[in-house]
Amino acid sequence: MAAVSHDALVAGWQAELQLGFSRDATRTVLSSRRHRGPLLVQRPFYPEGEVCHVYLVHPPGGIVGGDQLRLAATAAAGSHALLTTPAATKFYRAAPGREALLVQTLVLDDSTLEWLPQENIFFCGAQARVTTQVHLTRRSRFIGWEVSCYGRPAGNQWFTEGKLRQAFEIWCEGQPLVLDHLLVEGAGSMMQAPWGLAGHAALGSLMAYPASQEDVVGLRSLNAPGAQPDLSVSLVDHVLVCRVAGAQGEHVRARLQSVWRYLRPRLLQREALSPRIWAT
């Protein structure tokens, strides 16, 4: 095995993954893949026949200051892909100025894509920038979520230091529909303020397109009094935006899974079949 140079270790991992999905006569296939560095995919799975399920894998097991990871996935017309991860992504403590970068670009061309990664865990002291951009056409269909865990409350490790810049953007034919940007600083008031996380250590966002006011009403009817964690739902330019804040990432993700199970038959005309990796 070739030795890793000192300069490479100082600079951090540089990883890129490009995926292309297209439709053949019977199903969606992973028609192209190219990767550089420690970011790759396992073989596609077909638990529901036509839909291509793909698991994104980052072998080092965590992201540190200086790492730069870029994912680009393109779904051609008529294809339907579901992307998830086998485990949470961990962002470890880094020195100030040693920002880790994760950029995810999803492009849909009259196609369907589900973006359902497991949670991002930001350890105390992490310095990171995470950006997800979704580019749609008017005939595209998309359901995607992202869950962020700030610190590790179960181990009494709170996010009291560090700086995170997060963005989740939805664009349709070059026009912005939702530009969701968040700045989280461990030493700031965002973590405790009632206008921020109000003491919660986990935040989840789910976005779906195209949606209607009927979907908003339906989801609000599922939000029974006293249900935890609480779910907020709004509609912005045909994009359904759901928010969940809670004490634990697994509780937030479970809440978003219930939203996905409700929305998938309505928006994608498919029953909700959970990826097998979620059960392991």
VEXSEFI-155210 format. One record per residue: residue number from 0; y negated, x negated, z negated of N, C-alpha, C in turn; chain. Coordinates in pm, whole numbers. Atoms other than C-alpha are relative to their C-alpha. Example, Ala and Ser with C-alpha at 12.3 -4.5 7.8 and 13.67 -1.06 7.14 Angstrom:
[0 [119 -89 0] [450 -1230 -780] [-120 -90 0] A]
[1 [119 82 6] [106 -1367 -714] [-109 77 -73] A]
//
This chain:
[0 [120 -85 0] [0 0 0] [-124 -88 0] A]
[1 [121 80 -9] [-339 -138 95] [-86 17 -123] A]
[2 [87 -5 117] [-572 -225 -189] [-130 71 35] A]
[3 [128 -67 -18] [-886 -14 -234] [-110 -96 -41] A]
[4 [105 97 28] [-1199 -228 -218] [-89 46 -113] A]
[5 [93 -32 108] [-1445 -248 -505] [-116 84 52] A]
[6 [112 -76 -57] [-1723 -122 -275] [37 145 22] A]
[7 [-44 -138 -23] [-1517 187 -187] [5 77 -130] A]
[8 [-7 -68 128] [-1459 265 -552] [-139 34 -51] A]
[9 [137 -25 45] [-1830 230 -629] [-62 114 79] A]
[10 [59 -104 -85] [-1927 449 -332] [64 136 -23] A]
[11 [-71 -126 19] [-1668 713 -421] [84 34 121] A]
[12 [-84 -45 -111] [-1413 891 -204] [-85 69 106] A]
[13 [62 -69 -113] [-1532 999 140] [112 76 71] A]
[14 [-109 -80 -55] [-1315 1287 262] [-55 112 88] A]
[15 [37 -108 -91] [-1339 1530 553] [126 71 48] A]
[16 [-112 -80 -51] [-1112 1811 665] [-56 105 95] A]
[17 [41 -98 -100] [-1156 2016 982] [122 83 39] A]
[18 [-109 -92 -32] [-940 2322 1044] [-45 99 106] A]
[19 [27 -101 -101] [-920 2554 1341] [112 103 4] A]
[20 [-98 -109 -5] [-746 2892 1346] [-19 80 129] A]
[21 [8 -83 -119] [-663 3095 1655] [118 97 0] A]
[22 [-103 -103 -7] [-450 3392 1750] [90 -25 120] A]
[23 [-91 5 -114] [-136 3361 1960] [56 141 23] A]
[24 [-51 -132 -36] [84 3645 2083] [41 83 -120] A]
[25 [-56 -75 112] [215 3738 1739] [-72 -18 -133] A]
[26 [59 27 131] [10 3582 1461] [-112 -103 13] A]
[27 [101 105 6] [-273 3353 1355] [67 -134 -28] A]
[28 [-59 132 18] [-188 2984 1381] [-109 -100 -37] A]
[29 [89 113 28] [-344 2668 1245] [5 -90 123] A]
[30 [-8 62 -132] [-422 2540 1593] [-57 -141 4] A]
[31 [52 137 4] [-611 2226 1495] [-26 -40 -144] A]
[32 [32 54 131] [-645 2006 1191] [-27 -149 13] A]
[33 [32 142 0] [-803 1669 1136] [-56 -35 -136] A]
[34 [51 35 132] [-862 1492 808] [-21 -150 -10] A]
[35 [28 139 35] [-1003 1168 676] [-16 -6 -150] A]
[36 [8 10 145] [-951 1064 317] [85 106 -69] A]
[37 [-89 -84 80] [-789 1264 36] [-39 147 -5] A]
[38 [24 -145 -8] [-846 1621 154] [85 50 116] A]
[39 [-95 -41 -103] [-569 1798 344] [56 138 -29] A]
[40 [-62 -130 19] [-360 2112 381] [152 -15 7] A]
[41 [-144 -11 -15] [5 2197 334] [29 82 126] A]
[42 [-34 -82 -117] [195 2378 607] [-44 144 -23] A]
[43 [41 -140 15] [79 2734 674] [116 87 -50] A]
[44 [-98 -97 48] [259 3025 508] [-33 136 62] A]
[45 [15 -131 -63] [316 3375 648] [70 108 -83] A]
[46 [-66 -100 85] [406 3604 356] [-21 143 46] A]
[47 [25 -136 -48] [261 3907 537] [2 8 152] A]
[48 [-18 -8 -145] [351 3828 897] [-110 -65 80] A]
[49 [100 48 -94] [37 3790 1105] [-104 -93 -62] A]
[50 [109 74 64] [-205 3642 851] [46 -140 -38] A]
[51 [-32 140 30] [-210 3263 812] [-58 -37 -137] A]
[52 [42 45 132] [-221 3151 446] [5 -152 -5] A]
[53 [8 146 4] [-333 2792 393] [-50 -44 -137] A]
[54 [37 53 131] [-355 2590 69] [-72 -135 20] A]
[55 [78 123 -8] [-625 2323 46] [36 -90 -117] A]
[56 [-48 93 102] [-516 2013 -145] [-93 -121 -6] A]
[57 [79 122 24] [-726 1734 -298] [82 -90 -92] A]
[58 [-99 76 79] [-465 1477 -412] [-55 -76 -121] A]
[59 [42 72 120] [-683 1271 -651] [-9 85 -126] A]
[60 [-4 -87 117] [-695 1574 -879] [-134 24 -67] A]
[61 [131 -21 58] [-1065 1555 -957] [-107 -68 84] A]
[62 [113 53 -76] [-1410 1472 -820] [-93 -69 -98] A]
[63 [86 78 88] [-1629 1203 -973] [-130 -33 73] A]
[64 [129 35 -57] [-1983 1080 -916] [14 -92 119] A]
[65 [-7 79 -121] [-2032 940 -568] [98 52 103] A]
[66 [-95 -59 -96] [-1745 1136 -410] [-75 94 94] A]
[67 [55 -92 -98] [-1833 1325 -93] [115 64 77] A]
[68 [-106 -75 -67] [-1597 1595 37] [-62 106 88] A]
[69 [52 -98 -95] [-1661 1808 343] [116 73 66] A]
[70 [-99 -86 -65] [-1454 2099 469] [-69 84 105] A]
[71 [50 -88 -106] [-1514 2279 799] [118 78 55] A]
[72 [-107 -87 -51] [-1296 2577 896] [-60 98 100] A]
[73 [47 -90 -105] [-1339 2776 1216] [112 97 37] A]
[74 [-97 -104 -35] [-1160 3105 1288] [-42 63 133] A]
[75 [31 -51 -133] [-1150 3199 1657] [20 151 5] A]
[76 [-3 -145 -15] [-1175 3556 1783] [142 55 -16] A]
[77 [-128 -68 20] [-895 3784 1666] [89 -60 -106] A]
[78 [-84 65 101] [-758 3545 1404] [-31 52 -139] A]
[79 [15 -41 139] [-709 3615 1033] [65 -107 -88] A]
[80 [-49 107 87] [-677 3330 782] [-43 25 -144] A]
[81 [30 -5 143] [-665 3317 403] [11 -141 -54] A]
[82 [3 135 55] [-766 2992 233] [-11 7 -151] A]
[83 [6 9 146] [-699 2912 -131] [37 -141 -41] A]
[84 [-35 132 54] [-620 2614 -356] [112 16 -101] A]
[85 [-111 -10 95] [-313 2537 -568] [-41 -15 -145] A]
[86 [44 23 137] [-519 2450 -876] [-152 -3 -3] A]
[87 [144 11 16] [-869 2433 -1015] [-48 -136 49] A]
[88 [64 126 -38] [-1106 2166 -884] [-85 -48 -116] A]
[89 [68 53 119] [-1239 1942 -1161] [-108 -101 42] A]
[90 [111 92 -19] [-1576 1767 -1156] [-24 -72 -132] A]
[91 [4 75 125] [-1585 1488 -1413] [-140 -56 -28] A]
[92 [127 58 44] [-1869 1327 -1607] [-41 -113 94] A]
[93 [53 106 -86] [-2092 1099 -1400] [-134 -48 -54] A]
[94 [129 53 40] [-2389 876 -1459] [-111 71 75] A]
[95 [112 -62 -70] [-2730 1025 -1374] [-27 -72 132] A]
[96 [22 58 -131] [-2799 974 -1005] [128 -19 80] A]
[97 [-129 14 -69] [-2426 954 -921] [54 139 31] A]
[98 [-35 -138 -31] [-2406 1301 -773] [124 8 89] A]
[99 [-114 -31 -86] [-2079 1430 -631] [-41 112 95] A]
[100 [39 -95 -104] [-2104 1633 -311] [124 71 54] A]
[101 [-105 -81 -61] [-1881 1918 -192] [-67 100 93] A]
[102 [61 -87 -101] [-1984 2091 132] [112 73 74] A]
[103 [-102 -84 -62] [-1778 2381 272] [-67 92 102] A]
[104 [60 -78 -108] [-1864 2538 607] [109 84 66] A]
[105 [-98 -94 -54] [-1676 2846 726] [-64 76 115] A]
[106 [58 -61 -120] [-1736 2977 1079] [97 104 54] A]
[107 [-82 -111 -49] [-1605 3315 1197] [-55 49 133] A]
[108 [38 -47 -133] [-1610 3419 1563] [77 129 29] A]
[109 [-68 -129 -15] [-1524 3792 1571] [140 -6 -63] A]
[110 [-128 24 66] [-1248 3706 1324] [-8 40 -146] A]
[111 [-8 -36 141] [-1138 3759 964] [38 -123 -82] A]
[112 [-29 114 87] [-1143 3500 688] [-14 43 -145] A]
[113 [5 -20 144] [-1064 3520 318] [-7 -137 -67] A]
[114 [27 128 68] [-1200 3238 102] [18 24 -150] A]
[115 [-39 -38 136] [-1026 3257 -236] [47 -122 -80] A]
[116 [-42 118 76] [-1020 2915 -408] [10 30 -149] A]
[117 [0 -8 146] [-929 2874 -772] [-128 -64 -51] A]
[118 [130 30 55] [-1209 2785 -1007] [-39 -148 9] A]
[119 [56 133 18] [-1437 2481 -1015] [-30 -19 -147] A]
[120 [25 31 141] [-1444 2322 -1361] [-95 -119 -6] A]
[121 [100 105 14] [-1755 2119 -1437] [2 -52 -144] A]
[122 [-5 59 133] [-1698 1887 -1731] [-141 -34 -47] A]
[123 [129 39 57] [-1983 1806 -1965] [-43 -134 59] A]
[124 [51 124 -59] [-2200 1542 -1798] [20 -10 150] A]
[125 [-20 4 -145] [-2100 1628 -1441] [-134 4 73] A]
[126 [115 -2 -90] [-2354 1564 -1167] [54 39 137] A]
[127 [-65 -47 -122] [-2269 1769 -860] [-90 93 80] A]
[128 [63 -94 -93] [-2395 1957 -557] [113 65 80] A]
[129 [-106 -74 -67] [-2165 2229 -420] [-66 104 90] A]
[130 [62 -91 -97] [-2265 2416 -104] [108 64 86] A]
[131 [-90 -75 -87] [-2071 2688 78] [-84 83 95] A]
[132 [70 -78 -102] [-2205 2828 404] [102 76 83] A]
[133 [-87 -86 -80] [-2040 3119 585] [-82 50 118] A]
[134 [70 -41 -122] [-2144 3183 946] [83 106 71] A]
[135 [-70 -116 -53] [-2049 3526 1083] [-56 42 134] A]
[136 [52 -85 -106] [-2078 3732 1394] [3 143 -53] A]
[137 [9 -137 50] [-2148 4104 1360] [137 68 -5] A]
[138 [-134 -59 -1] [-1781 4181 1432] [96 -78 -90] A]
[139 [-84 75 93] [-1651 3935 1172] [24 81 -127] A]
[140 [-30 -60 130] [-1494 4036 842] [29 -114 -98] A]
[141 [-10 110 96] [-1517 3820 532] [6 53 -142] A]
[142 [1 -18 145] [-1419 3834 166] [17 -139 -61] A]
[143 [-10 133 62] [-1483 3524 -44] [-57 -1 -140] A]
[144 [52 14 136] [-1535 3421 -401] [-10 -146 -38] A]
[145 [3 131 64] [-1626 3119 -607] [-19 24 -150] A]
[146 [4 -10 146] [-1571 3079 -982] [-36 -136 -57] A]
[147 [45 125 61] [-1752 2815 -1186] [20 7 -151] A]
[148 [-20 12 145] [-1653 2704 -1537] [-83 -118 -49] A]
[149 [92 103 48] [-1918 2509 -1727] [50 -51 -135] A]
[150 [-62 55 119] [-1748 2282 -1977] [141 54 -19] A]
[151 [-136 -45 33] [-1414 2351 -2143] [-2 60 -141] A]
[152 [14 -63 132] [-1474 2600 -2427] [129 0 -81] A]
[153 [-127 -1 74] [-1102 2612 -2513] [21 -128 -78] A]
[154 [-8 128 71] [-1131 2246 -2613] [-128 -32 -75] A]
[155 [127 16 69] [-1471 2301 -2775] [-88 -105 68] A]
[156 [80 93 -78] [-1631 2098 -2495] [-97 81 86] A]
[157 [99 -85 -65] [-1950 2273 -2386] [-81 -81 101] A]
[158 [81 68 -102] [-2171 2193 -2088] [-141 -19 -54] A]
[159 [129 30 62] [-2457 2039 -2285] [-73 -112 72] A]
[160 [62 106 -80] [-2525 1754 -2040] [45 15 144] A]
[161 [-37 -3 -141] [-2527 1722 -1663] [-95 86 81] A]
[162 [87 -75 -90] [-2689 1879 -1360] [81 43 122] A]
[163 [-77 -58 -109] [-2538 2108 -1099] [-92 81 92] A]
[164 [70 -80 -100] [-2684 2247 -778] [107 72 82] A]
[165 [-102 -78 -68] [-2480 2529 -629] [-65 97 99] A]
[166 [51 -92 -102] [-2531 2737 -313] [117 71 65] A]
[167 [-97 -83 -72] [-2334 3021 -155] [-82 83 98] A]
[168 [86 -63 -100] [-2489 3137 172] [83 75 104] A]
[169 [-61 -80 -106] [-2396 3408 422] [-102 13 113] A]
[170 [84 -9 -118] [-2543 3388 774] [71 83 106] A]
[171 [-57 -81 -108] [-2491 3631 1062] [-78 -26 128] A]
[172 [60 31 -130] [-2563 3512 1416] [-136 -68 -16] A]
[173 [119 81 20] [-2820 3264 1290] [-102 56 -97] A]
[174 [94 -62 93] [-2994 3503 1049] [58 0 -141] A]
[175 [-51 1 138] [-2965 3464 670] [14 141 -56] A]
[176 [-21 -127 69] [-2815 3761 487] [-10 -17 -151] A]
[177 [6 30 143] [-2763 3611 140] [-13 -151 -16] A]
[178 [18 140 34] [-2896 3277 17] [0 -10 -152] A]
[179 [-20 -3 145] [-2762 3237 -335] [1 -144 -52] A]
[180 [13 136 50] [-2881 2915 -502] [-13 1 -152] A]
[181 [-4 4 145] [-2827 2816 -863] [-15 -145 -47] A]
[182 [16 130 63] [-2946 2519 -1069] [41 13 -147] A]
[183 [-49 -3 138] [-2758 2456 -1394] [-19 -138 -61] A]
[184 [20 125 72] [-2873 2185 -1634] [50 18 -143] A]
[185 [-57 -11 134] [-2683 2121 -1955] [-103 3 -110] A]
[186 [105 5 102] [-3001 2046 -2145] [-103 111 17] A]
[187 [97 -106 -25] [-3185 2347 -2001] [37 129 -70] A]
[188 [-19 -128 67] [-3208 2709 -2110] [93 94 76] A]
[189 [-81 -88 -86] [-2994 2851 -1827] [127 46 -69] A]
[190 [-129 -32 59] [-2675 2841 -2032] [-9 109 -106] A]
[191 [10 -92 113] [-2805 3047 -2325] [-96 116 22] A]
[192 [103 -103 -18] [-3097 3253 -2195] [60 131 49] A]
[193 [-51 -130 -45] [-3039 3628 -2145] [-17 21 151] A]
[194 [18 -10 -145] [-3172 3592 -1788] [94 -96 74] A]
[195 [-93 95 -58] [-2914 3316 -1729] [143 41 -30] A]
[196 [-141 -27 30] [-2554 3290 -1847] [21 65 -136] A]
[197 [-5 -72 128] [-2636 3436 -2191] [117 -47 -88] A]
[198 [-106 54 84] [-2387 3206 -2363] [137 -1 62] A]
[199 [-129 2 -68] [-2105 3262 -2115] [25 -136 63] A]
[200 [-36 131 -54] [-1918 2957 -1992] [58 8 140] A]
[201 [-59 -14 -133] [-1787 3099 -1663] [-77 106 79] A]
[202 [73 -91 -88] [-1953 3270 -1368] [76 11 132] A]
[203 [-67 -22 -128] [-1791 3425 -1063] [-85 84 93] A]
[204 [71 -77 -102] [-1943 3553 -740] [98 32 113] A]
[205 [-80 -42 -114] [-1763 3753 -471] [-93 65 101] A]
[206 [80 -58 -107] [-1919 3839 -136] [93 53 109] A]
[207 [-84 -62 -102] [-1777 4069 130] [-88 61 109] A]
[208 [73 -51 -116] [-1891 4168 480] [100 52 102] A]
[209 [114 -90 23] [-1934 4426 624] [37 104 -105] A]
[210 [-24 -98 106] [-1966 4663 331] [-105 110 7] A]
[211 [91 -115 0] [-2137 4994 263] [-27 44 -143] A]
[212 [32 -53 132] [-2285 5187 -25] [121 68 -62] A]
[213 [-122 -60 53] [-1952 5368 -59] [86 -102 -73] A]
[214 [-75 105 69] [-1789 5038 -152] [-63 -32 -135] A]
[215 [70 25 126] [-2054 4982 -417] [35 109 -102] A]
[216 [-31 -113 90] [-1994 5329 -565] [144 -9 -47] A]
[217 [-140 10 37] [-1618 5279 -558] [26 -107 -102] A]
[218 [-20 110 96] [-1634 4946 -740] [-64 33 -135] A]
[219 [64 -37 127] [-1876 5081 -999] [84 101 -76] A]
[220 [-87 -97 68] [-1632 5362 -1071] [117 -69 -67] A]
[221 [-108 77 64] [-1370 5097 -1152] [-48 -76 -122] A]
[222 [58 79 109] [-1607 4929 -1395] [-10 88 -124] A]
[223 [-6 -91 113] [-1496 5136 -1695] [-82 -53 -117] A]
[224 [75 44 118] [-1713 5129 -2009] [86 -86 -91] A]
[225 [-74 88 90] [-1609 4841 -2229] [90 -100 70] A]
[226 [-84 94 -73] [-1419 4659 -1952] [-62 -139 -7] A]
[227 [48 136 11] [-1445 4285 -1993] [79 -91 94] A]
[228 [146 15 3] [-1580 4079 -1843] [-69 102 90] A]
[229 [76 -102 -71] [-1852 4305 -1709] [-21 -40 146] A]
[230 [14 20 -144] [-1893 4344 -1332] [-129 64 48] A]
[231 [119 -57 -64] [-2222 4389 -1147] [21 -1 150] A]
[232 [-23 -19 -143] [-2228 4511 -786] [-131 39 67] A]
[233 [118 -37 -78] [-2505 4524 -527] [31 -19 148] A]
[234 [-17 7 -145] [-2544 4553 -149] [-126 -60 60] A]
[235 [113 69 -62] [-2768 4314 47] [31 -20 148] A]
[236 [-19 16 -146] [-2789 4351 428] [147 6 39] A]
[237 [-141 -25 -31] [-2431 4485 450] [95 -102 -65] A]
[238 [-84 93 77] [-2304 4207 220] [14 55 -142] A]
[239 [-28 -42 137] [-2138 4326 -100] [-2 -123 -89] A]
[240 [13 114 92] [-2234 4091 -386] [44 45 -138] A]
[241 [-54 -32 132] [-2030 4105 -708] [-16 -120 -92] A]
[242 [18 107 98] [-2104 3903 -1022] [84 31 -124] A]
[243 [-74 -12 126] [-1887 3841 -1326] [-31 -122 -84] A]
[244 [20 109 96] [-1978 3631 -1630] [93 23 -117] A]
[245 [-95 -16 110] [-1727 3565 -1904] [18 -128 -78] A]
[246 [-24 115 87] [-1599 3330 -2170] [97 -100 60] A]
[247 [-104 85 -56] [-1304 3194 -1970] [8 20 151] A]
[248 [-10 -8 -145] [-1262 3112 -1602] [114 88 46] A]
[249 [-115 -80 -42] [-920 3276 -1584] [-28 149 -12] A]
[250 [36 -140 15] [-1065 3605 -1709] [-94 44 113] A]
[251 [93 -31 -109] [-1345 3592 -1452] [77 11 132] A]
[252 [-77 -4 -124] [-1101 3512 -1171] [88 124 7] A]
[253 [-82 -121 1] [-870 3795 -1278] [-83 124 34] A]
[254 [88 -114 -30] [-1165 4035 -1261] [-33 4 149] A]
[255 [30 4 -143] [-1254 3918 -911] [124 33 83] A]
[256 [-123 -38 -71] [-890 3953 -807] [15 151 6] A]
[257 [-8 -146 -2] [-906 4319 -906] [-98 59 102] A]
[258 [96 -43 -102] [-1217 4357 -686] [59 -22 139] A]
[259 [-63 32 -129] [-1035 4185 -397] [112 99 33] A]
[260 [-109 -95 -25] [-733 4413 -439] [-54 138 41] A]
[261 [62 -126 -38] [-965 4714 -412] [-61 -7 140] A]
[262 [75 11 -124] [-1167 4585 -117] [88 -28 122] A]
[263 [-77 45 -116] [-896 4436 104] [51 115 87] A]
[264 [-43 -112 -87] [-743 4767 220] [-118 70 67] A]
[265 [116 -71 -54] [-1091 4914 272] [-67 -78 114] A]
[266 [76 79 -96] [-1253 4627 461] [86 -69 105] A]
[267 [-86 76 -91] [-958 4446 619] [120 79 48] A]
[268 [-113 -88 -36] [-708 4735 651] [135 -67 -28] A]
[269 [-125 62 42] [-442 4533 470] [15 13 -151] A]
[270 [-26 -3 144] [-278 4579 132] [-18 -140 -58] A]
[271 [25 129 66] [-359 4305 -116] [131 -66 -39] A]
[272 [-119 78 29] [-76 4052 -117] [-45 -136 -50] A]
[273 [50 124 59] [-154 3767 -355] [77 -121 52] A]
[274 [-69 124 -37] [-77 3412 -236] [99 -41 -109] A]
[275 [-104 35 97] [240 3287 -400] [-45 -110 -96] A]
[276 [42 112 84] [65 2978 -534] [-72 47 -126] A]
[277 [69 -49 118] [-133 3196 -775] [95 28 -115] A]
[278 [-99 -34 103] [187 3278 -962] [67 -123 -62] A]
[279 [-65 120 51] [285 2916 -1026] [-83 -65 -108] A]
//
